Amino acid sequence: MSKRKSLIFTSVILAVAVFVWTSGDALAQEKGTKEVAREQVAKDVAAKGKATVDDVAKYLGKVTPSEQKAAAKRARQLGLKPGIAGRAAQAPEPGGTR
């Protein structure tokens, strides 16, 4: 019976130690920019009554489709080609590949 009691006691002590070590940083953290952005998007959606694709992307912290289209337009104005079409073809190495 003594082995069983010591095993239970050790397990409880380890569980308490793991809980204390893992929850210490989580309780002390401030809100990051991602959480603030999420709250702002949630307020905007609540005011409008419906969510757009841009709202969802902002909420998830991704680049919105309207930002992607604007970046593509700027790239076209600079003379860049879309995708991999603008990359130069790489010549094969002499002697083949190994």
ABEGO torsion letter per residue (X at the ends): XAAAAAAAAAAAAAAAAAAAAAAAAAAABBBBAAAAAAAAAAAAAAAAGBBBAAAAAAAAGBBBAAAAAAAAAAAAAAGBBBEAAABBBBBBBBGEBX
